[in-house]
Amino acid sequence: YFAFDLPKSLWCSTMGKPVSEGMHGFPLPRVPDTRVLPAEYDTSIAYNDFFLYLLQHILYNMGQPMLHRLPPKQNGTVPDFLLYFAGDDDACDKQVTLDAYRVMEQYGLPYHVNLMPAPPDGTGFTLPKEEYDRLKSIGGEFSLHFDFVDAYGGPMTPENFKKQFELYKKTYGDAPVSPVAHCLVTSGWTERYRYMADLGIKSDHFHGGEVDRDDPENINAFNLYGFTFGTAFPSFVFDDAEHYNKRIEFLNLPGAYYEPRLRGAEDEKTLQKIHRMVDDAAFFGRPAVMFMHPHYLSGHFEKTEVVFGAVQEALRYGEQQGYTVDFTTPDRLTLWWLARSRSTIEKLAQNRYRVEVNAEDGIVVKLPMQPGKQVMVNGAPAAAEEKTVDGLKWLMVPLTKKGQYELAVQ
C-alpha cells in the first residue's frame, strides 16, 4: 500500500524541520520556518491525515472497532466536530482582555487567553489575580504566553522556560497546561518540547505555519487557514536520536484558522473559507480552532463585529447544514487526547471487546457499520448512533465515564 517510509514521513512533516536562524526578515526562528512544504502548497488539505484515513479504510474492511477522535457530548451524543477559541494578550492593558471575554460571555462561548509577562522587566502580568479568578469561575481559561522576543525573555533555554513558568504559578496559583510562545518563536528541534514537558506542561496549542503568500514578511497576516504540518488533530512529539527518538508526553495542537475576519456578506472569499473549515471539520470529525487576539476581538484595535462576525458565520453555517458542534478549550482537548492515548480496545472473542476508558469525559467507540445489529455494553442494550465520518459509515457507541466496559455486537 505504501512505497515510502510512512511513519517517518508523518513524524518529520508533522513536527517540522530543525531551525537555527530567522527568515523572512524576522530576527529569530519561528515555527512557520520549520515547515517542510513549499509555500505554494495548498495547506487547507491535511495531507498526513489522508495516509491515516487509508490505513483506517483497510482496518474498517477487516471489521476493526476503533476509538473515535472526538469525545462524547455531556448529554451522551456524538458531535460532528469540536470548536474552540484562543488568543494571546501580548501583555496588553487588562481592559482589553476583560472586554474580549465580555464579547464571548455574551454568547456563552468559552475563550482561552495566553498571558504574557509584561515588559519592560517581565516581573508580572497585566491581568490581576482577582480578575483571573473571576473569569475562570465563569468558564474562562488561561495559560502562559512565553516571551523569547523581548529583552526579558532572552534565549530559549531551560532556565528561561522555568523562570516564566514559575512567575505564572506564583502570580495565579495554577500551572499552565497548554501555552504558546510569543510570535511563535522556536529554536532547534525537540529542545523546547523537552524543556516544557520537564516542567509538567502538556501541549503547545498553536502549532501553526501558515504564511501570507503575497508578503512572507507579514508575520501578522489575517484570515490564514490551513494545516501546514499535515494534520488537523493533536499529535505527539518524538525526541531526537540523541534521546533515542522516544515519544515525549507532549502534544502539538494544530493552528488552523488564524485571525478570522468577515467584512460583510459581500466578502465571498472569506465566506468560502469559513464554510470550508466547518464542512471539513464535520466531514472528518475534527477539532477546529479560531485564533483571535483579545485586542482585536475586544474592539480596541479592530471592529468587534468584523472579528466576531466570522465566529457567528461559522456557527450560523454549521446550524444551517445540520451539524452538531461541541465546544472545548485547548486545555480540555489536550487532557482528553492524552487520556484517549491511554485508553484501549481489546478483542476478547468474535464480536466481543473490552474497552478501557481513561478519559473523565468518556470515549466513543466506533464500529464498522453492520445494519440491524444490537450493541450491548456490560450486558445491557446500549444506544448507538449511525454516523458517516471520513466517508465511512459507523455505529458510534458513547461511553461517557471513565472505567472498564465489555462491548458485544449481536
Rosetta blueprint (number, residue, H / E / L):
1 Y L
2 F L
3 A L
4 F L
5 D L
6 L H
7 P H
8 K H
9 S H
10 L H
11 W H
12 C H
13 S H
14 T H
15 M H
16 G L
17 K L
18 P L
19 V E
20 S L
21 E L
22 G L
23 M L
24 H L
25 G L
26 F L
27 P L
28 L L
29 P L
30 R E
31 V H
32 P H
33 D H
34 T H
35 R L
36 V L
37 L L
38 P L
39 A L
40 E L
41 Y L
42 D L
43 T L
44 S L
45 I L
46 A L
47 Y H
48 N H
49 D H
50 F H
51 F H
52 L H
53 Y H
54 L H
55 L H
56 Q H
57 H H
58 I H
59 L H
60 Y H
61 N H
62 M L
63 G L
64 Q L
65 P L
66 M E
67 L E
68 H L
69 R L
70 L L
71 P L
72 P L
73 K L
74 Q L
75 N L
76 G L
77 T L
78 V L
79 P L
80 D L
81 F E
82 L E
83 L E
84 Y E
85 F E
86 A E
87 G E
88 D E
89 D L
90 D L
91 A L
92 C L
93 D L
94 K H
95 Q H
96 V H
97 T H
98 L H
99 D H
100 A H
101 Y H
102 R H
103 V H
104 M H
105 E H
106 Q H
107 Y L
108 G L
109 L L
110 P L
111 Y L
112 H E
113 V E
114 N E
115 L E
116 M L
117 P L
118 A L
119 P L
120 P L
121 D L
122 G L
123 T L
124 G L
125 F L
126 T L
127 L L
128 P L
129 K H
130 E H
131 E H
132 Y H
133 D H
134 R H
135 L H
136 K H
137 S H
138 I L
139 G L
140 G L
141 E E
142 F E
143 S E
144 L E
145 H E
146 F E
147 D L
148 F L
149 V L
150 D L
151 A L
152 Y L
153 G L
154 G L
155 P L
156 M L
157 T L
158 P H
159 E H
160 N H
161 F H
162 K H
163 K H
164 Q H
165 F H
166 E H
167 L H
168 Y H
169 K H
170 K H
171 T H
172 Y H
173 G L
174 D L
175 A L
176 P L
177 V L
178 S L
179 P L
180 V E
181 A E
182 H H
183 C H
184 L H
185 V E
186 T L
187 S L
188 G E
189 W L
190 T L
191 E H
192 R H
193 Y H
194 R H
195 Y H
196 M H
197 A H
198 D H
199 L L
200 G L
201 I L
202 K L
203 S E
204 D E
205 H E
206 F E
207 H E
208 G L
209 G L
210 E L
211 V L
212 D L
213 R L
214 D L
215 D L
216 P L
217 E L
218 N L
219 I L
220 N L
221 A L
222 F L
223 N L
224 L E
225 Y E
226 G L
227 F L
228 T L
229 F L
230 G L
231 T L
232 A L
233 F L
234 P L
235 S E
236 F E
237 V E
238 F E
239 D L
240 D L
241 A H
242 E H
243 H H
244 Y L
245 N L
246 K L
247 R E
248 I E
249 E E
250 F E
251 L E
252 N E
253 L E
254 P E
255 G L
256 A L
257 Y E
258 Y E
259 E L
260 P L
261 R L
262 L L
263 R L
264 G L
265 A L
266 E L
267 D L
268 E H
269 K H
270 T H
271 L H
272 Q H
273 K H
274 I H
275 H H
276 R H
277 M H
278 V H
279 D H
280 D H
281 A H
282 A H
283 F H
284 F H
285 G L
286 R L
287 P E
288 A E
289 V E
290 M E
291 F E
292 M L
293 H L
294 P H
295 H H
296 Y H
297 L H
298 S L
299 G L
300 H L
301 F L
302 E L
303 K L
304 T H
305 E H
306 V H
307 V H
308 F H
309 G H
310 A H
311 V H
312 Q H
313 E H
314 A H
315 L H
316 R H
317 Y H
318 G H
319 E H
320 Q H
321 Q L
322 G L
323 Y L
324 T L
325 V E
326 D E
327 F E
328 T L
329 T L
330 P H
331 D H
332 R H
333 L H
334 T H
335 L H
336 W H
337 W H
338 L H
339 A H
340 R H
341 S H
342 R L
343 S L
344 T E
345 I E
346 E E
347 K E
348 L E
349 A E
350 Q L
351 N L
352 R E
353 Y E
354 R E
355 V E
356 E E
357 V E
358 N L
359 A L
360 E L
361 D L
362 G L
363 I E
364 V E
365 V E
366 K E
367 L E
368 P E
369 M L
370 Q L
371 P L
372 G L
373 K L
374 Q L
375 V E
376 M E
377 V E
378 N L
379 G L
380 A E
381 P E
382 A L
383 A L
384 A L
385 E E
386 E E
387 K E
388 T E
389 V E
390 D L
391 G L
392 L E
393 K E
394 W E
395 L E
396 M E
397 V E
398 P E
399 L E
400 T L
401 K L
402 K L
403 G E
404 Q E
405 Y E
406 E E
407 L E
408 A E
409 V E
410 Q L
